[in-house]
Amino acid sequence: MSSAEDISELITRLNGETAKIEWHELQKHYASGSVIAVAAGFDLIKVAIALHQDETAQIKQWLAEDSIQQVTDSQAQQWYDQNTAVWALVIPPFVLVQEKKPS
């Protein structure tokens, strides 16, 4: 996938697959270790594209910067207790989540 048109189509598709979901509905994914948290204000779609295209160096950089990270037990517990709604996007085998900004 290299052309700007292909990337544009991917962005459109990923935007359409992004949904608000309550944390309780993500428990089995969290239990399997496949949930990645995207920092508030960071571009969820950009992360999804990097995962989709297997951009390992970029992913490692974002992990080092804490722009993305595996959901910690304490964060998961807080979201569970509050049944927090998050933005979610599945990029197999991962589920990307980002806490919704208060409206």
C-alpha positions in Angstrom: 0.0 0.0 0.0 1.9 3.0 -1.2 -0.3 5.4 -3.2 -1.9 8.3 -1.6 -5.3 7.0 -2.9 -4.7 3.7 -1.1 -3.8 5.5 2.2 -6.9 7.7 1.8 -9.1 4.7 1.3 -7.6 3.0 4.4 -8.1 6.2 6.5 -11.8 6.3 5.4 -12.3 2.6 6.2 -10.6 2.9 9.6 -12.6 6.0 10.5 -15.8 4.0 9.7 -14.7 1.1 11.9 -13.9 3.3 14.9 -16.6 3.1 17.5 -17.4 4.2 21.1 -17.6 1.1 23.3 -17.9 0.6 27.1 -14.9 -0.9 28.8 -16.9 -3.8 30.2 -17.4 -5.0 26.6 -13.6 -5.2 26.1 -12.7 -7.5 29.0 -11.9 -10.6 27.0 -9.6 -8.6 24.8 -7.9 -7.0 27.8 -7.6 -10.5 29.4 -5.8 -11.8 26.3 -3.3 -8.9 26.4 -4.3 -7.5 23.1 -5.5 -4.0 24.1 -3.3 -1.1 23.3 -4.1 2.3 24.8 -3.5 5.4 22.6 -2.7 8.6 24.6 -5.3 11.3 24.7 -4.9 13.7 21.8 -2.7 11.2 19.8 -4.0 10.2 16.4 -5.8 6.8 16.8 -6.0 6.4 13.0 -2.3 7.1 12.6 -1.5 4.3 15.1 -3.9 1.9 13.3 -2.2 2.6 10.0 1.2 2.0 11.4 0.0 -1.4 12.9 -1.7 -2.3 9.7 1.5 -1.6 7.7 3.7 -3.3 10.3 5.8 -0.2 10.9 7.8 -1.7 13.7 10.3 1.1 14.2 7.5 3.7 14.5 5.5 1.5 16.9 8.6 1.1 19.1 9.2 4.8 19.1 5.6 5.5 20.2 5.9 2.9 22.9 9.1 4.5 24.2 7.4 7.9 24.2 4.2 6.5 25.9 2.1 7.7 23.0 0.8 4.1 23.0 1.1 1.4 25.7 -0.5 -1.8 26.8 -3.4 -1.0 29.2 -2.1 -1.2 32.8 -4.0 -3.2 35.4 -4.7 0.0 37.3 -6.0 1.8 34.2 -8.2 -1.3 33.4 -9.6 -1.4 36.9 -10.4 2.3 36.8 -12.2 2.0 33.5 -14.0 -1.1 34.7 -15.2 0.6 37.9 -16.5 3.5 35.9 -17.5 1.5 32.9 -15.7 4.1 30.9 -16.6 4.6 27.2 -13.6 4.6 25.0 -13.0 4.9 21.3 -12.0 1.5 19.9 -10.6 0.2 16.7 -9.7 -3.4 15.9 -6.5 -4.0 14.0 -6.0 -7.8 14.4 -4.7 -9.1 16.6 -4.9 -5.8 18.6 -7.7 -3.6 19.8 -6.7 0.1 20.0 -8.5 2.1 22.7 -8.5 5.8 23.5 -10.4 7.4 26.3 -13.1 9.7 25.1 -12.7 13.4 25.8 -15.4 14.7 28.0 -18.1 16.5 25.9 
